[in-house]
Amino acid sequence: MNYTLSADNTSITFDGTKLAAEDSPLFGKSLTLEAITHQTLRIHTKKLHVHDSYAIEKLPTAKGSFRIEEKDGFVFLYTEYLCIRVDNALFIDIYDADGKLLCADYTGSVPAPETMTPQERDQLAQEGHVVPEENRSYSYQVRKALSDGECIYGLGDKTGFLNKRGYDYMMWNSDLPHPHVENPTFKALYKSIPFFMVHCTEYSYGIFADNPHKSFFDMGYEDNAYYCFSATAGEMDYFFMSGTLPEIIASYTELTGRAPLPQLWTLGYHQSRWSYSTQDEVLSVAQHFRKNNIPCDAIHLDIDYMEDFKVFTNDNDRFPNLTVLSDRLNDMGIKLVTIIDPGVKVETGYPLYEEGIQKGYFAMTSDGDVYENKVWPGDSVFPDFTSEAVRQWWGDQITFQMKHQIRGIWNDMNEPASFNGPLPDDVVFPGDPDTASLTHSDVHNVYGHLMAKATYEGWKRLDSKRPFVITRACYSGSQKYSTAWTGDNQSLWSHLKMSIPQLLNLGMSGMPLIGTDIGGFGANTTPELLCRWIQASCFAPLFRNHSAKYTRRQEPWQFDETTLEIYRKYVDLRYRFIPYMYDLCYEETVTGLPLLRPLVLHYPKDPAVFECNDEYLVGDRVLVAPITDQGARSRAVYLPEGEWVDYWTGVRIEGGKYILREAPPDMCPMYILSGSIIPNYPAMQSIEPDNIDTLRLLVYPDSQGNVSPYRHYQDNGEDFQYEQGSYNLYEFHLDGEKNIAVKNLHTGYSPYKEIDIDWR
Ligand code: MIG
């Protein structure tokens, strides 16, 4: 066969001109396989060594290598863990070291696409139905066989269930006003994270199809025998990762990066609402929290604080002094976060607009004019975040937040969303003088990602604190710069239910710091829905209640005393568990594992958890089984193998079975894996790391009295001094009977005054 092997045996290129069939997507191309590690392969048709990824800042220098063998007309490539068989039509089958087939190119038949006459299309459209797309054209399409028992996880924020198999998705960042349901008319949401994992009891593998163009992921929808991924433009370039699910997530986040440690207070409770329209209203919201004894660390200002929706401005009538507002909130332990949209208002005299025009920082029409569309400010222009200079300039605007002591930025509308139809595909993003200009179709899916990068890097230049950014649109790798929320859900039970698999799949897609709008954004919440939502979201890393203007208000005191009490109970619970969650953040920086995990991550051999949509683990030892049905007062809970302790009653239950758990309105079933230590904080109204001098350890010995050692991380929760060693790492372990000993693995920060042990 016709191939070239690199001198160091790390990559091999096949000449497709001679090999691939004329109807093969590889026809006339070269196919390169690189051993990124012994477990991770890169498979692409780009020119050798070209690497232009938005997700991966630096490709790890290959640590794997191939041993090559030609046999029976195939080329076999061996790494330590994998065997790749390439046939003479360039179909690739990948086996593990024991010869078990993991992933095979699908070579069977494919159904012919359904055809429709123009009249049929017209009729459908007339009755208001959505007309199916005409045949798509692809720059490549990869089709891989699916076997029985395989489930598919990942793909970012897509609607539906934990297992993506049987559904069809699109990557095209979209702001959709209609309810996000599992079989959406449009198959895309706000984020494009083209990474998924295939899993069954026998093996798992992951694929990261790194291409920001509009792309499609048919996960066995067209035919249960295969899945395929394709894109409308760009070269095929995908990574294959083998190992256990946690190992695959580690490999994926090694490539695309990990979320840095957040500021501790960002794990607290956030209150938001689109409509907080005056300083007094914001102060009154803060006072309500304090009066009602509900912990709160942040209030978010939606677009209402701006002057005519101009970004990096404030309305002088309604928000005359943001600095004073910040000060007064700070006295109550509450921080301000402001929304920022990418659209810049077209207005003579508005410095941001004028400067951007003068410097050529905005996207252009194909005719060379500045491109305008409509967003909140009316006619608006769009910064070209593909340009380093523009990102720098945008980041410099954060002096506005600095000046007013605002502590975080919430990036909205960065798909980018637009009111006057979508941006045409040929809108030009000129880039920097030394880079080629790109079009909207090239950069749409990375627009929000690059805006997040600009925000993160700008914040970091201006402030010593860890930047707190929230973004709506994402691409793979956005976790390096930003947390994310799931956009405009609605106050629907179905959306509460969906929030669990959505957060779990986002977590498995490398985004650990995420949340949904608690209570639902659009439509009107009910007290019961709100209570169940705060319970289900109690451990969501981004813990924010947010709602739309003109909907029923949903701050916790808007209803009755019972609602308030239930709400308070779960916000209190959240604050107790913050040190545990912060430990998981620390762990994530090392392993890439998310805080919220589907059961399958830790019980990969138990098919009973493969499609568990309504329970999750926090780390590996806290299991939460929220109620997500209106009127439900009990539910079936699946406890995987091991002994579990009911958090509320202390009752011990042997797992590997379903149990029925009573769940009255104030009850969110929770279980702790026996043998665990869980760190807790004392009750507090907001997080002031300097004042936290007591740590409480909940200790749950197993039936033999054993307790697994636990590592706890502590630092000032605010800046980057930990990078210079200013942190403590403790190990708590059982020492003799009923005694927990503390070992200091690293000391560099003022320790707790007291560590209480609470035997359970
Ligand atoms: O077109 O800023 O998802 O959280 O409240 C709506 C107003 C624009 C969409 C965001 C939502 C926010 C809202 N924004």
Residues whose N, C-alpha, C, O or C-beta is under 5 A from the ligand:
A	BS01	MIG	W274 D302 I303 D412 G487 D488
